Amino acid sequence: MTDRELLDFAIPFIQKMFPQFSRDWVLDYHVWHADYAQPVITTNYSKTIPGVETPLKNFFISTMAHVYPEDRGTNYAIKHGREIGVRVADVLQASQR
């Protein structure tokens, strides 16, 4: 699908979840494309997983690559995202002290 076709496909499902949603709310959109739908696990993959901390202060990442060695299940992605959320909350609390 083109990016526009994907947006057109998604809108009815968004409206099903959020009945008040209006297509007019979409000011712009971007479709991210990846070569693979999931991380490609290779030998010694555990040694190449990116860290969650970045060179930017207080900026963390959480991707499907981080759920290793679990399978690519959404539940593991949510679990990892929550763990990062706790870290962000801790950083915010520490900065307010």
C-alpha positions in Angstrom: 0.0 0.0 0.0 1.0 3.6 -0.5 1.2 5.7 2.6 -2.2 7.3 1.7 -3.8 3.9 1.1 -2.6 2.8 4.5 -4.1 5.9 6.2 -7.4 5.4 4.3 -7.4 1.7 5.5 -6.7 2.7 9.1 -9.2 5.5 9.6 -12.3 3.3 9.9 -10.7 1.2 12.6 -9.6 4.3 14.5 -13.1 5.5 14.3 -14.4 2.2 15.5 -12.2 2.4 18.6 -12.9 6.2 19.1 -16.3 7.0 17.6 -15.8 10.8 18.0 -12.6 10.7 16.0 -12.7 12.8 12.9 -10.5 12.4 9.9 -10.2 16.2 10.0 -8.1 15.8 13.1 -5.2 14.3 11.0 -3.0 17.3 10.1 -0.2 15.2 8.8 1.0 11.6 8.9 4.1 9.5 8.4 4.3 5.8 7.7 7.5 4.2 9.0 8.8 1.4 6.8 11.1 -1.3 8.0 12.9 -4.0 6.1 11.8 -6.6 8.7 8.6 -7.0 10.7 10.7 -8.1 13.7 14.3 -8.1 14.7 16.4 -10.7 12.9 18.1 -12.8 15.6 21.6 -13.8 14.7 24.4 -15.5 16.5 25.5 -13.5 19.5 22.5 -11.2 19.2 22.4 -10.6 22.9 25.7 -8.8 22.6 24.3 -6.4 19.9 21.0 -5.3 21.5 21.0 -1.5 21.7 20.9 0.0 25.1 17.8 1.8 26.3 19.8 5.0 27.1 20.7 7.3 24.3 23.4 10.0 24.0 20.5 12.5 24.7 20.1 13.2 28.4 16.9 11.6 29.8 15.9 10.2 26.4 15.3 6.4 26.4 14.2 4.0 23.7 12.2 0.8 23.8 11.9 -1.3 20.7 11.0 -4.8 19.7 14.8 -5.5 19.7 14.7 -5.1 23.5 12.3 -7.9 24.2 14.9 -10.5 23.5 15.1 -13.4 24.4 11.3 -13.4 24.5 9.4 -13.8 21.3 8.1 -10.7 19.5 4.7 -10.7 21.4 3.1 -7.4 22.0 2.8 -8.3 25.7 6.6 -8.3 26.0 6.8 -4.9 24.1 4.2 -3.5 26.5 6.1 -4.9 29.5 9.4 -3.3 28.3 7.7 0.0 27.5 6.3 0.1 31.1 9.7 -0.6 32.5 11.1 2.4 30.5 8.1 4.4 31.7 9.1 3.7 35.3 12.6 4.9 34.5 11.3 8.1 33.0 9.1 8.6 36.0 12.1 8.1 38.3 14.1 10.6 36.4 11.3 13.1 36.5 10.8 12.6 40.3 14.6 13.0 40.9 14.7 16.2 38.9 11.9 17.7 41.1 13.8 17.1 44.4 
